[in-house]
Amino acid sequence: MNSNDIINSLRQNVPVNLAFNNQERLENFAGRIGSQIEADSLSLMNAFTDESFLRKMDLRGKMF
Protein backbone atom coordinates (compact mmCIF):
# COMPACT_ATOMS: atom_id res chain seq x y z
CA MET A 1 0.00 0.00 0.00
CA ASN A 2 1.13 3.51 -0.66
CA SER A 3 0.46 6.40 1.73
CA ASN A 4 -2.71 7.44 -0.08
CA ASP A 5 -4.14 3.90 0.11
CA ILE A 6 -3.45 3.76 3.85
CA ILE A 7 -5.16 7.12 4.46
CA ASN A 8 -8.17 6.10 2.36
CA SER A 9 -8.52 2.83 4.24
CA LEU A 10 -8.46 4.69 7.58
CA ARG A 11 -11.32 6.93 6.41
CA GLN A 12 -13.65 3.97 5.87
CA ASN A 13 -15.90 2.53 8.54
CA VAL A 14 -14.61 -0.99 8.92
CA PRO A 15 -16.33 -3.42 11.32
CA VAL A 16 -14.05 -4.80 14.01
CA ASN A 17 -14.61 -7.78 16.30
CA LEU A 18 -13.13 -7.31 19.76
CA ALA A 19 -12.70 -9.70 22.65
CA PHE A 20 -11.40 -8.72 26.07
CA ASN A 21 -10.74 -10.93 29.05
CA ASN A 22 -10.44 -10.15 32.75
CA GLN A 23 -12.81 -7.19 32.84
CA GLU A 24 -15.05 -7.84 35.84
CA ARG A 25 -17.36 -4.84 35.41
CA LEU A 26 -18.79 -2.97 32.45
CA GLU A 27 -17.22 0.23 33.80
CA ASN A 28 -13.77 -1.42 33.78
CA PHE A 29 -14.33 -2.59 30.21
CA ALA A 30 -15.37 0.91 29.06
CA GLY A 31 -12.31 2.43 30.74
CA ARG A 32 -9.99 -0.10 29.15
CA ILE A 33 -11.42 0.43 25.66
CA GLY A 34 -11.62 4.21 26.13
CA SER A 35 -7.91 4.37 26.82
CA GLN A 36 -7.18 2.61 23.52
CA ILE A 37 -9.55 4.34 21.07
CA GLU A 38 -10.84 7.85 20.43
CA ALA A 39 -14.16 7.39 22.28
CA ASP A 40 -14.14 8.21 25.98
CA SER A 41 -15.36 5.75 28.60
CA LEU A 42 -18.57 7.70 29.33
CA SER A 43 -19.59 7.61 25.65
CA LEU A 44 -18.88 3.89 25.59
CA MET A 45 -20.96 3.30 28.73
CA ASN A 46 -23.84 5.22 27.17
CA ALA A 47 -23.64 3.05 24.03
CA PHE A 48 -23.33 -0.17 26.04
CA THR A 49 -26.51 0.62 27.96
CA ASP A 50 -28.59 2.25 25.18
CA GLU A 51 -31.27 -0.30 24.22
CA SER A 52 -32.07 1.36 20.87
CA PHE A 53 -28.38 1.42 19.90
CA LEU A 54 -27.94 -2.23 20.88
CA ARG A 55 -31.00 -3.23 18.84
CA LYS A 56 -29.85 -1.17 15.85
CA MET A 57 -26.42 -2.84 15.94
CA ASP A 58 -27.99 -6.27 16.56
CA LEU A 59 -26.12 -6.57 19.86
CA ARG A 60 -29.03 -6.88 22.29
CA GLY A 61 -28.48 -9.87 24.53
CA LYS A 62 -25.00 -10.48 23.11
CA MET A 63 -22.96 -8.17 25.32
CA PHE A 64 -22.10 -8.73 28.93
ZADO-1210 file (C-alpha; in nm, 4 decimals, padded with zeros to 6 digits):
<atoms>
<atom x="00.0000" y="00.0000" z="00.0000" code="MET" pos="1"/>
<atom x="00.1133" y="00.3508" z="-00.0657" code="ASN" pos="2"/>
<atom x="00.0456" y="00.6400" z="00.1731" code="SER" pos="3"/>
<atom x="-00.2710" y="00.7437" z="-00.0077" code="ASN" pos="4"/>
<atom x="-00.4137" y="00.3899" z="00.0111" code="ASP" pos="5"/>
<atom x="-00.3447" y="00.3764" z="00.3851" code="ILE" pos="6"/>
<atom x="-00.5155" y="00.7125" z="00.4462" code="ILE" pos="7"/>
<atom x="-00.8169" y="00.6104" z="00.2360" code="ASN" pos="8"/>
<atom x="-00.8519" y="00.2832" z="00.4240" code="SER" pos="9"/>
<atom x="-00.8456" y="00.4690" z="00.7578" code="LEU" pos="10"/>
<atom x="-01.1322" y="00.6931" z="00.6413" code="ARG" pos="11"/>
<atom x="-01.3645" y="00.3974" z="00.5866" code="GLN" pos="12"/>
<atom x="-01.5901" y="00.2534" z="00.8539" code="ASN" pos="13"/>
<atom x="-01.4612" y="-00.0986" z="00.8924" code="VAL" pos="14"/>
<atom x="-01.6330" y="-00.3419" z="01.1324" code="PRO" pos="15"/>
<atom x="-01.4051" y="-00.4799" z="01.4011" code="VAL" pos="16"/>
<atom x="-01.4608" y="-00.7776" z="01.6301" code="ASN" pos="17"/>
<atom x="-01.3126" y="-00.7310" z="01.9762" code="LEU" pos="18"/>
<atom x="-01.2702" y="-00.9700" z="02.2646" code="ALA" pos="19"/>
<atom x="-01.1402" y="-00.8724" z="02.6072" code="PHE" pos="20"/>
<atom x="-01.0736" y="-01.0931" z="02.9054" code="ASN" pos="21"/>
<atom x="-01.0440" y="-01.0150" z="03.2751" code="ASN" pos="22"/>
<atom x="-01.2813" y="-00.7192" z="03.2838" code="GLN" pos="23"/>
<atom x="-01.5050" y="-00.7838" z="03.5841" code="GLU" pos="24"/>
<atom x="-01.7364" y="-00.4844" z="03.5411" code="ARG" pos="25"/>
<atom x="-01.8791" y="-00.2973" z="03.2449" code="LEU" pos="26"/>
<atom x="-01.7217" y="00.0227" z="03.3798" code="GLU" pos="27"/>
<atom x="-01.3766" y="-00.1416" z="03.3778" code="ASN" pos="28"/>
<atom x="-01.4326" y="-00.2592" z="03.0215" code="PHE" pos="29"/>
<atom x="-01.5366" y="00.0907" z="02.9064" code="ALA" pos="30"/>
<atom x="-01.2309" y="00.2429" z="03.0742" code="GLY" pos="31"/>
<atom x="-00.9987" y="-00.0103" z="02.9148" code="ARG" pos="32"/>
<atom x="-01.1418" y="00.0432" z="02.5658" code="ILE" pos="33"/>
<atom x="-01.1616" y="00.4208" z="02.6129" code="GLY" pos="34"/>
<atom x="-00.7908" y="00.4367" z="02.6817" code="SER" pos="35"/>
<atom x="-00.7178" y="00.2607" z="02.3517" code="GLN" pos="36"/>
<atom x="-00.9551" y="00.4339" z="02.1073" code="ILE" pos="37"/>
<atom x="-01.0838" y="00.7850" z="02.0430" code="GLU" pos="38"/>
<atom x="-01.4156" y="00.7391" z="02.2279" code="ALA" pos="39"/>
<atom x="-01.4141" y="00.8214" z="02.5977" code="ASP" pos="40"/>
<atom x="-01.5361" y="00.5747" z="02.8598" code="SER" pos="41"/>
<atom x="-01.8569" y="00.7698" z="02.9325" code="LEU" pos="42"/>
<atom x="-01.9590" y="00.7612" z="02.5654" code="SER" pos="43"/>
<atom x="-01.8884" y="00.3891" z="02.5586" code="LEU" pos="44"/>
<atom x="-02.0959" y="00.3297" z="02.8735" code="MET" pos="45"/>
<atom x="-02.3844" y="00.5222" z="02.7167" code="ASN" pos="46"/>
<atom x="-02.3644" y="00.3055" z="02.4032" code="ALA" pos="47"/>
<atom x="-02.3333" y="-00.0174" z="02.6042" code="PHE" pos="48"/>
<atom x="-02.6511" y="00.0616" z="02.7962" code="THR" pos="49"/>
<atom x="-02.8588" y="00.2249" z="02.5183" code="ASP" pos="50"/>
<atom x="-03.1274" y="-00.0301" z="02.4218" code="GLU" pos="51"/>
<atom x="-03.2071" y="00.1362" z="02.0871" code="SER" pos="52"/>
<atom x="-02.8375" y="00.1423" z="01.9898" code="PHE" pos="53"/>
<atom x="-02.7939" y="-00.2231" z="02.0883" code="LEU" pos="54"/>
<atom x="-03.1005" y="-00.3235" z="01.8839" code="ARG" pos="55"/>
<atom x="-02.9845" y="-00.1172" z="01.5846" code="LYS" pos="56"/>
<atom x="-02.6419" y="-00.2836" z="01.5945" code="MET" pos="57"/>
<atom x="-02.7992" y="-00.6268" z="01.6558" code="ASP" pos="58"/>
<atom x="-02.6119" y="-00.6574" z="01.9861" code="LEU" pos="59"/>
<atom x="-02.9027" y="-00.6876" z="02.2291" code="ARG" pos="60"/>
<atom x="-02.8484" y="-00.9871" z="02.4531" code="GLY" pos="61"/>
<atom x="-02.5005" y="-01.0482" z="02.3105" code="LYS" pos="62"/>
<atom x="-02.2959" y="-00.8175" z="02.5316" code="MET" pos="63"/>
<atom x="-02.2102" y="-00.8735" z="02.8928" code="PHE" pos="64"/>
</atoms>
